[in-house]
Amino acid sequence: MRRWLVGGALTLVVVVVLAIGGYFLMNSRTYQLAGRLVDRVDTTEKVVALTLDDGPTARTPDVLKVLAEAAVPATFYLVGSDLAANPEQGKAIAEAGHEIGNHTYTHRRMVLVSSGTVRDELERTDAEIAKTGYQGPITFRPPYGKKLWSLPEYLSDHDRTTVTWDVEPDSGKAASTDDIVAETIREVRPGSIVLLHVMHEYGATALAAIPRIVSELRSAGYRFVTVSDLLTS
């Protein structure tokens, strides 16, 4: 009986350790089990990449207008189903000269999914990106930054780069534009990748922050580039 209890306790400990390790691995922005992951670039040059997740949506024209007025390039991580529903907005992003990345087709959490699911999510989105006319490199960003094994394995096998971020100001319902600007400016360093959510319900405050973020960082000597340009800097 005692031996059974000891064995059961050890099994429980192993399960708990694996669960905790899996949780941290799933959510890590700096590490994955296979392939290349980049959360920022190690450089002394004052360069920064602005990345915008989700969409395109009806808010896209406003986003493009703000970026054009600020004369800043961005990398859009777009959702395949949103592209299929809003093809003209996707084309507008490409025509404006911004970079487009893959953010899956359904924006599901890419954890404990089959290799077939991973392939379908990415390839369907790549096909929608191609319809926009965009012809540049396509990096990948997992929804919510989550991944375990099947996703990194697919990306590694297909020589795709996973791009996360090192700066993500709180842009929820309670966040003000002042908060978003201050947090971004405080956290940015050379080679940073900034994530903003500007496309959806609470996106107006983050969108309003962009001109101020751009102005303040440029005043501090920073230059804005796309993710692909950052990766080669």
C-alpha positions in Angstrom: 0.0 0.0 0.0 2.8 2.4 1.0 4.7 1.6 -2.3 1.5 2.3 -4.2 1.0 5.7 -2.5 4.7 6.7 -3.1 4.4 5.7 -6.8 1.1 7.6 -7.1 2.7 10.7 -5.5 5.7 10.6 -7.9 3.4 10.2 -10.9 1.4 13.2 -9.7 4.5 15.3 -9.3 5.7 14.4 -12.8 2.3 15.3 -14.2 2.3 18.6 -12.4 5.8 19.4 -13.5 5.0 18.6 -17.1 1.8 20.6 -17.0 3.6 23.7 -15.6 6.4 23.3 -18.1 3.9 23.0 -20.9 2.1 26.0 -19.8 5.2 28.2 -19.7 6.4 26.8 -23.1 3.0 27.4 -24.6 3.0 31.1 -23.6 6.7 31.9 -24.0 7.4 34.8 -26.3 11.1 34.0 -26.5 11.3 30.2 -27.1 9.7 27.4 -29.0 10.8 23.8 -29.5 11.6 23.9 -33.2 12.4 26.5 -35.8 13.2 30.2 -35.5 11.3 32.5 -33.1 12.0 36.2 -32.9 10.6 38.6 -30.2 13.1 41.3 -30.9 16.4 41.8 -32.8 19.6 42.2 -30.8 21.0 45.4 -32.3 22.4 48.7 -31.1 20.8 50.5 -34.1 17.6 52.4 -33.1 15.2 50.5 -35.3 11.7 49.4 -34.3 9.0 47.4 -36.0 5.3 48.3 -35.5 3.0 45.3 -35.8 -0.8 45.3 -35.9 -2.8 42.1 -35.3 -6.1 40.8 -36.6 -8.4 41.9 -39.4 -8.8 43.4 -41.9 -12.0 45.0 -40.7 -14.1 48.0 -41.4 -11.6 50.0 -39.4 -8.8 49.3 -41.8 -9.2 52.5 -43.9 -8.8 54.6 -40.7 -5.7 52.6 -39.8 -4.1 53.1 -43.2 -4.9 56.8 -43.0 -3.1 57.2 -39.7 -0.1 55.3 -40.9 0.1 57.3 -44.1 -0.1 60.6 -42.2 2.7 59.4 -39.9 4.7 58.1 -42.9 5.4 54.9 -41.0 5.5 51.3 -42.4 3.7 48.6 -40.4 3.5 44.8 -40.5 -0.1 43.5 -40.4 -0.6 40.0 -39.0 -3.9 39.2 -40.8 -6.5 36.5 -40.2 -7.4 34.5 -43.3 -11.1 34.4 -42.6 -11.1 38.2 -42.2 -9.2 38.6 -45.4 -11.8 36.4 -47.2 -14.6 38.5 -45.8 -12.9 41.9 -46.5 -10.8 41.3 -49.7 -10.7 45.0 -50.7 -9.3 46.0 -47.3 -6.6 43.4 -47.7 -5.7 44.7 -51.1 -5.6 48.3 -49.7 -3.0 47.2 -47.1 -0.8 45.6 -49.8 -1.2 48.6 -52.1 -0.2 51.0 -49.4 3.2 49.1 -49.2 2.8 47.6 -45.8 4.1 44.1 -44.9 1.5 41.3 -44.4 2.1 38.3 -42.1 0.1 35.2 -41.4 -2.1 35.0 -38.2 -3.9 31.8 -39.0 -7.3 31.4 -40.8 -9.6 31.2 -37.8 -7.5 32.9 -35.0 -7.8 29.7 -32.9 -5.3 28.8 -30.2 -2.7 26.7 -32.0 -2.1 24.3 -29.0 -2.8 20.6 -29.0 -3.8 20.7 -32.7 -2.9 18.2 -35.4 -0.3 18.8 -38.1 -3.1 18.8 -40.6 -4.9 21.5 -38.7 -1.7 23.6 -38.7 -1.2 23.1 -42.4 -4.8 24.1 -43.2 -4.8 27.2 -41.0 -1.5 28.5 -42.5 -2.0 27.5 -46.1 -5.5 28.9 -46.4 -4.3 32.2 -45.0 -1.3 32.2 -47.3 -3.8 31.8 -50.2 -5.8 34.8 -49.0 -2.7 36.9 -48.6 -1.7 36.1 -52.2 -5.1 37.4 -53.4 -4.2 40.9 -52.0 -1.3 41.2 -54.4 1.3 41.2 -51.7 4.5 39.6 -52.8 6.9 40.0 -50.0 8.1 37.6 -47.3 5.3 36.2 -45.0 6.3 35.6 -41.4 3.9 34.1 -38.9 2.5 35.1 -35.6 0.5 32.6 -33.5 -2.8 33.9 -32.1 -2.3 34.9 -28.5 1.3 34.0 -28.9 0.5 30.3 -28.0 2.3 27.3 -29.5 3.5 23.9 -28.4 4.9 21.3 -30.8 2.9 20.7 -34.0 3.0 24.4 -35.0 6.7 25.0 -34.5 7.4 21.7 -36.2 5.5 22.8 -39.3 7.1 26.2 -39.3 10.5 24.7 -39.0 9.9 22.2 -41.8 8.7 25.0 -44.1 11.4 27.5 -43.2 8.9 30.0 -41.6 9.8 32.5 -38.9 7.6 32.8 -35.8 7.4 36.5 -34.8 6.2 37.4 -31.4 6.9 40.8 -29.6 8.7 42.4 -26.7 6.4 45.4 -26.3 2.7 45.1 -25.9 1.0 48.0 -24.1 -2.3 47.2 -22.4 -4.9 48.3 -24.9 -8.0 46.9 -23.2 -11.2 48.7 -22.4 -9.7 50.6 -19.4 -6.6 51.7 -21.2 -6.3 55.3 -22.3 -4.3 56.6 -25.3 -1.9 58.3 -22.8 -1.4 54.9 -21.1 -0.6 53.2 -24.4 1.8 55.9 -25.5 3.6 56.0 -22.1 4.0 52.2 -21.8 5.3 51.8 -25.4 7.8 54.6 -25.1 9.0 53.2 -21.7 9.4 49.7 -23.0 10.9 50.2 -26.5 14.6 49.5 -27.0 16.7 49.0 -30.2 15.3 46.1 -32.2 11.9 46.1 -30.5 8.8 44.6 -32.0 5.7 46.5 -30.9 2.3 44.9 -30.9 -0.9 47.0 -31.1 -4.5 45.9 -31.5 -6.2 48.6 -33.6 -8.7 46.7 -35.6 -11.5 45.8 -33.2 -13.8 47.0 -30.4 -11.3 48.9 -28.3 -8.9 49.7 -31.1 -9.6 53.4 -31.3 -7.4 54.3 -28.3 -4.5 52.3 -29.7 -4.9 53.8 -33.1 -4.9 57.3 -31.7 -1.6 56.4 -29.9 0.3 55.7 -33.1 1.0 59.3 -34.2 2.3 60.1 -30.7 4.4 56.9 -30.5 5.9 57.6 -33.9 6.7 61.2 -33.1 8.2 60.5 -29.7 10.3 57.6 -30.9 11.5 59.5 -33.9 12.5 62.4 -31.7 14.5 59.9 -29.7 16.4 58.8 -32.8 14.4 55.7 -33.8 13.6 54.6 -37.3 10.5 52.5 -38.1 10.9 49.4 -40.3 8.9 46.3 -41.3 9.5 43.0 -39.5 11.4 41.6 -42.5 13.6 44.6 -42.7 14.2 44.4 -38.9 15.2 40.7 -39.3 17.9 41.7 -41.8 19.1 44.8 -40.0 
